Amino acid sequence: MNPLVLSILILSLGLGTTITFIGSHWLLIWMGLEINTMAIVPLMIQQQHPRAVEATTKYFLVQTSASMLLLFAGTTNAWTTGQWNITEMMNPLSATLITTALALKIGLAPMHFWLPEVLQGLDLITGLILSTWQKLAPFAILLQLNHLLNSNLLNLFGILSIIMGGWGGLNQTQLRKILAYSSIAHLGWMIIILHYAPNLTMLNLILYIIMTTSLFLLFNTLNSTKINSIASSTTKSPMLTIITLTTLLSLGGLPPLTGFMPKWLILQEMTKQNLMTLTITMALATLLSLFFYLRLCYITTLTLSPNPITLMSTWRTKTTQPNLTLTITTSISLLLLPLTPSMLMLTT
């Protein structure tokens, strides 16, 4: 792709998200979301591959449907209340429609079926943008509306996402699909605590973006898109293999790694709200996700992929890719747990 065109698309992505961040008028927010969608579509289809075309078409149709539903909800609210301001959400029907539209945009269960298929058709860098940056604008709207949304609907979407995200990733062999189901499960944790403690949702979103970024960059450095290709990564770079192992454990939420922090705080807050049944269900459902994280760890570090004797082994070669972003994100993904009180103070 032409560097000038690529720069325009990247700047448009930032512009669309920024407009959604600062906007308080429903038409302005809708415009920001549309700019965001239109900017990422050329990035998704740049491979000129049938799977990329299929993924782009699915993504475009889903995002268009969600934007149409969002605009309809904003118009309905303006018709009944006479206000276009985002904080004047007095109509329960509009609040429910907006929650559903944003859930469809970010891929919450039971509207999650498009996310694994779309992510599977993209390269790792474009998939990284889809899994991280594209979540910011919808969550900016949800964080502004958290006190106006139906908590029961958020709890339903959240618990379904945690269960389906863990269940769907059990028998997957494609790393991008595993990361897609991991994204669905983490989104469930964020959305379920949104009504009770928005600062924990923000903290969880920040840590999820950092951990997912490090994992996508690790897979891109190792040039791995399937389980059998990551099994031979030890011969390429033993240090990166160890970092991949610990990052996967952090994403699964095991102490003393960073990923344990949001799950611990969310379960603590849900216990304070006397939602014991929901809390126990969340804790048990996350074991499904932990299973396929441990499966990846086992395959990465304790096994070698079967190769014919005549096949040349991959030797350790120096990578020519930049490592600064990978170094920063992996360090934060592994070592941030002792700074939990400081992180909470920054998000309140």
Long-range contacts (C-beta under 8 A, 24 or more apart in sequence): 1-42, 1-46, 5-42, 6-43, 9-39, 9-40, 9-42, 9-43, 10-39, 12-36, 12-38, 12-39, 13-39, 13-40, 13-129, 13-133, 15-39, 16-137, 17-133, 17-136, 17-137, 17-140, 20-137, 20-140, 20-141, 21-136, 21-137, 21-140, 23-86, 24-85, 24-86, 24-87, 25-84, 25-85, 25-86, 26-71, 26-74, 26-75, 26-77, 26-78, 26-84, 26-85, 26-86, 27-74, 27-84, 29-74, 29-86, 29-141, 30-67, 30-70, 30-71, 30-74, 32-137, 33-67, 33-70, 33-105, 33-137, 33-138, 34-67, 36-134, 36-137, 37-63, 37-64, 37-67, 40-126, 40-129, 40-130, 40-134, 43-126, 43-129, 44-121, 44-122, 44-126, 44-130, 46-126, 47-122, 47-123, 49-121, 51-120, 51-121, 52-121, 52-122, 54-117, 54-121, 55-117, 55-118, 55-119, 55-120, 55-121, 55-122, 56-121, 58-114, 58-117, 58-118, 59-114, 59-118, 59-130, 62-104, 62-105, 62-114, 62-118, 63-105, 65-104, 66-101, 66-102, 66-104, 66-105, 67-101, 67-105, 69-97, 69-100, 69-101, 69-104, 70-97, 70-98, 70-101, 70-102, 70-105, 72-97, 73-97, 73-98, 73-101, 74-98, 86-141, 86-144, 86-145, 87-144, 87-145, 87-148, 89-145, 89-148, 92-150, 95-145, 95-148, 95-149, 95-150, 96-150, 96-153, 98-141, 98-145, 98-149, 99-142, 99-149, 99-150, 99-153, 99-154, 99-157, 102-138, 102-141, 102-142, 103-157, 103-191, 105-138, 106-134, 106-135, 106-138, 106-139, 106-187, 107-180, 107-183, 107-184, 107-187, 108-157, 108-158, 108-160, 108-161, 108-184, 108-187, 108-188, 108-191, 109-157, 109-160, 109-161, 109-163, 109-164, 109-165, 109-184, 109-188, 110-160, 110-164, 112-161, 112-164, 112-165, 112-184, 115-180, 115-183, 115-184, 116-168, 116-176, 116-177, 116-180, 116-181, 118-180, 119-176, 119-177, 119-179, 119-180, 120-174, 120-176, 120-177, 120-180, 122-176, 124-176, 124-216, 124-219, 124-220, 124-225, 125-216, 125-220, 127-176, 127-179, 127-216, 128-212, 128-213, 128-216, 128-217, 128-220, 131-179, 131-180, 131-183, 131-212, 131-216, 132-209, 132-212, 132-213, 135-187, 135-205, 135-209, 136-205, 139-190, 139-201, 139-205, 142-191, 142-194, 142-201, 143-194, 143-198, 143-201, 143-202, 146-194, 146-195, 146-198, 146-201, 147-195, 149-194, 149-195, 151-195, 151-196, 154-191, 154-192, 154-194, 154-195, 155-192, 155-195, 155-275, 155-278, 157-188, 157-191, 157-192, 158-188, 158-189, 158-190, 158-191, 158-192, 158-193, 158-282, 159-188, 159-192, 159-278, 159-281, 159-282, 159-285, 160-188, 161-185, 161-187, 161-188, 161-191, 162-188, 162-189, 162-192, 162-282, 162-285, 162-286, 162-289, 163-188, 163-285, 163-288, 165-288, 165-289, 166-285, 166-286, 166-287, 166-288, 166-289, 166-290, 166-291, 166-292, 167-288, 169-288, 169-289, 169-292, 170-288, 170-291, 170-292, 172-292, 173-226, 173-227, 173-228, 174-225, 174-226, 174-227, 175-219, 175-224, 175-225, 175-226, 175-227, 175-230, 175-296, 176-225, 178-292, 178-296, 179-212, 179-215, 179-216, 181-289, 181-292, 182-212, 182-251, 182-289, 182-293, 183-208, 183-212, 185-286, 185-288, 185-289, 189-262, 189-263, 189-266, 189-282, 189-286, 192-266, 192-270, 192-278, 192-282, 193-266, 193-269, 193-270, 196-269, 196-270, 196-273, 197-266, 197-269, 199-344, 199-347, 199-348, 200-262, 200-265, 200-266, 200-269, 200-347, 202-347, 203-261, 203-262, 203-265, 203-343, 203-344, 203-347, 204-262, 204-266, 206-347, 207-258, 207-259, 207-261, 207-262, 207-333, 207-336, 208-262, 210-258, 210-329, 210-332, 210-333, 211-247, 211-250, 211-251, 211-258, 211-259, 211-329, 211-333, 212-251, 213-325, 213-329, 214-247, 214-326, 214-329, 214-330, 214-332, 214-333, 215-244, 215-247, 215-248, 215-251, 217-325, 217-326, 217-329, 218-243, 218-244, 218-247, 218-326, 218-330, 219-244, 220-321, 221-319, 221-321, 221-326, 227-296, 227-299, 228-305, 229-305, 230-296, 230-299, 230-300, 231-299, 231-300, 231-303, 231-304, 231-305, 232-304, 232-305, 232-307, 232-314, 233-300, 234-300, 234-301, 234-304, 235-313, 235-314, 235-315, 235-316, 236-314, 236-316, 236-317, 237-316, 237-319, 238-316, 241-300, 241-301, 242-301, 243-330, 244-300, 245-297, 245-300, 245-301, 246-334, 247-330, 247-333, 247-334, 248-293, 248-296, 248-297, 248-300, 249-293, 249-294, 249-297, 250-333, 250-334, 251-293, 251-333, 252-289, 252-290, 252-293, 252-294, 253-286, 253-290, 254-290, 255-337, 256-337, 257-333, 257-334, 257-337, 258-332, 258-333, 258-334, 258-335, 258-336, 258-337, 259-333, 260-337, 261-336, 261-337, 261-340, 261-343, 265-340, 265-344
